[in-house]
Every structure is written in C-alpha cells, then in structure tokens.
Amino acid sequence: MYFIPSSYSGQTPRYRVKVNKENGSYSYQIALPGYDKSDVKITCGKDSILRVSSVKTDIPSNYPIAEFSAKPFSLTWLVRGYEVSQAKMENGVLEILMGKAEIPESDTIPIS
C-alpha cells in the first residue's frame, strides 16, 4: 500500500488518516468532520488506485476561522492486490476495509 500525494490548491486542511494492517487485511480510517457519507465518493478500479474524494463546499462566511468546514478534497492510494470489502462512516470518521483481491485463474487473453 502506497499513498499517492495529491496536489491541493488554496488552504486545504490536512486530513488525518490511520492505516492498520492486520491478518493480511487493511483498515483505512479518515477523519472527515463536517462530511456526511453522501458527501464522500470512494472508487477503486482496475488501475488499483483507491480514491476517496468529495466536492462538497461548506465554508461558513460568518466565522473568521472555520478549520472543520467541508472543502473539496481527493486522497489516493495504490492498493495493488487488494479490494474494498466494506466502507462505513460514523461520527465523522470514514473507515474502509480492504482484503486480498480475488485472483483470476488465468490472466491469458484469447486472441480472435
């Protein structure tokens, strides 16, 4: 598992992330105060890139400091050989569980 740094513009907060490996599986926990599960998108395709993102913008104009307001973000990891088995969000923490990916019996592609 490798974190792929994303480029950010403006004042984007650093997202607090914990990654745990146990019994060959990974657990990603990402602190996302101010976000609901409907605000967050998780994708993991054939490119083996796990992407967690949001385009939500909720910047209160009446606060001089709003460090936990929702802002657009994108976090990416290279997760070759793993797939998402479950994702849940509770109390502002997104948790993504990943296990070993099913390996096809053959990766041979027939030629027609």
N, C-alpha and C positions, 0 to 999 in steps of 0.2 A: 504494500500500500504506500503510495506516494502522494503527497499534497502537491497540487499544481497551482502555484501562485496565480491569482487573478489580478488584473490591473484595475485599480479604482481611481475615480476622479473625484475631486472635491473632498469634503470631510466625511469620509465613510468610517463608521466605527469598526474596530477590530472585533470579530466575532469569536467568542470563547468556545473552543472545541476540545472535547476529550475523545480520544480513540483508545479503545481497550481491545486486546486480543486475548481470547480465552477458548480453549478447546478447538482451535482451528477456525473460529469464527471471530468476526469483528463487530464492535458496537461503536457507533459514532453518536456522540451527544453534542448538540449545538445549542447554545443559549441564544434564544431569539425573543427577548422581551418586546412586547408591542405587536407581535405577529400572531395570527390565528392559523390553524392548519390549512384553511382555504387560501391563505396568502402565499403559501410556500409551494414550490414545484420541485419534485425530485425526479431525475431521469438517470437511467443507466443503460446504455445501449451496447451494440456490438463493438463499439470503439473502446470499451472497458473504462469509460470515463463516468464517474459518479458526479452528477451535477446537482447542487442544491441552490435554488435561486428564488428571488422574489422581485417583483416590480412595484410593490406597494410603496406609496409615498404618503407619509402621515407626519408632516413636520409642523407642529403647532406654532402659530405665528405670535401667540401672546406670551411665550416663555423665552427669556433670554438664553437659557441653556436647556436643551432637551436631548440628553445623551441616550435615552432609550426610546426615542421615536423611531418608527419604522422607515427605513430607507431602502432603495433598491440595492440588491447585492447578488453576487454569484460566487459560490465556492466549488472547487473541483478537486477530485482525487483520481488517480489512476488505480483501478481496482482489478487488474487482470486476474482471471481465475475465480472471481467471486461474484455473487449476485445478491440483490436485495431480497431478504426474506420477510421483512416486516418494517414498517415505519409508523411511529406514533408521536403525538405531541401532547405533552401535559405540563401545565404550569410554566409555559414559556420555554420549555426545553424540547427540542426535536431529537428523537432517538431513531437511528437507522441501524437495523441489524442485518449483517451480511454473512452468508455462508458460502462454502465452496460451490462453484458453478457446476452444473451437470456437464460432463464432458461427453460429446457425441462419440459413438463407437468408431466412426470413421470421419476424417476430415477431407477425404478424397472427393473431388468434384468430378462427376462424369462429363465427358466431352461428347456433345452430339454432333 
